[in-house]
Every structure is written in structure tokens, then in C-alpha cells.
Amino acid sequence: MAHNIVIVHGTDFDDFSVSDVDDICDGKNPSAWCHVSYWEFRHRIGQQLSVVNNWTHIYQDLPLCDGISLSVLQQQSLQSVPICHCHKLSDADQTAVNRTRAKIGRGVVLSRESGSVWLYNCSKYPVFVRSPTFLQLPHSSCSPLIQRLPPGHCLCAFDGDLIVKLAVGELSCGHYSIQVSFAKGWGVDYSRQVITACPCWIEVHITHPHYSPVT
């Protein structure tokens, strides 16, 4: 919904840099507030990563920057998977992946703020976001609304208070997910009907904001 989008005037995204170090590790960390997976079409690239600190920067390849480097995951995936088991994309799909990788650039920042999750688009291209807390338009399909986030903008990608009202009977599941596609949209207005038709995208599993990990 348009009211969720806030133009970021004069924001220096270099603030998200070496001075603040994310505690990111492979696998699921019980103290993490979200877990991030990177996908290319239907194939997950690298391991799922856990985020403990209040924000994380997800980008393609930035020197001296902390966060989740997708280029590192891409390289690790090639090195850790035997060639006979490695997924093989068609030439057309690989070309689409390479072109989209080049557009990720400074990527996005995920920030946990008062039980909700905000997404900041630091790249030069739009990203497309699907969330269970996006309110649905009357004429839309049964799937959650997908929002286009322009460069330099941010939105509330996961409303911690609203999810309680929308899914009271599902709180025991413990987490919810949002999907973010870099540069390529999907859904009823696009030729790509599903997220797995997008060349480069991430899935963020969010621990429920009212869930408190055991410490």
C-alpha cells in the first residue's frame, strides 16, 4: 500500500557499514530474529543465514562492507557442491541471472524496528516485495499484495502488530516469511507469475515479533 512507502531524504546508506558488525552465522541460530535464504530461480544458493543484530545489509559485492554478500554465497555454492549435483541453468536463465546480479549493487537493508521489519532499497533499481501483512486490494487475487519499492525508498515489509490481528490462530508456527526480488517483478501484472520465475531473490523467515527465544 502506498502509505507504507516513505521517501528517504538525505539518508546516507554508508551509515550501514563497518562500524556496525552483524552477527551472522550459517544455519539457524535460536537467538536470531530472522533467517535469510538467497535463490536464483528455483535453486537456493548457499546456506541459510541467521541474523541476530537489529539490521543487516544484503548486497551483491561491496568492498569492506559487513552483512550478507550474495557474491560470496554464489562462490561458496560453486565450491561446496560437487559438479555432478550442481544445478544447471539453461543459457537463457543464466544470462538472466547474470544481468540481474549486476543490478543488485548495494542491495537492501533489513531493519527490525519495534517488532516490525523495515526494508530499505539501497540499489539503483526497484525491488519487489511480498509480505503476509500487506493489505489486499479488493480486485487482487488471493495471494498477498506485491509492492514495488523504488531506489532510495523504504517500506514496512512486515508489520508485527498487524500480523497478530491477521493470523491469531497461527501464532504457534513461530515465524513468517517475506520474499524480495531484485529488479524483476512477479504476479498478475507480470509475465512471471511466481517468485521462482525471478532470477535473483531472497526469502526472509521472520521469527514472530512476540516470540522470545530462550537465553
GIHU-V536252 format. One line per field, one symbol per residue. phi: phi as a letter, one per 30 degrees, with the letter a starting at -180 (. if undefined). A space follows every 10 residues. Layout:
# GIHU-V536252
phi->???
This chain:
# GIHU-V536252
phi->.ddddbdcdi dcddddbddc cdccbdiccd cdcabcbcbb hccdciddcc ccddbbccbd abdhcdkccd dddddddddc ceedcddbdd eddddddddd edcdhdibcc bdbhicbccc ccdcbdbbbc bdcddcdecd dddedccccd eicbaddacd ddddddbedc dddiabbbbb cdicdbjdcb dddbddccdb abccdcdeec ccddc
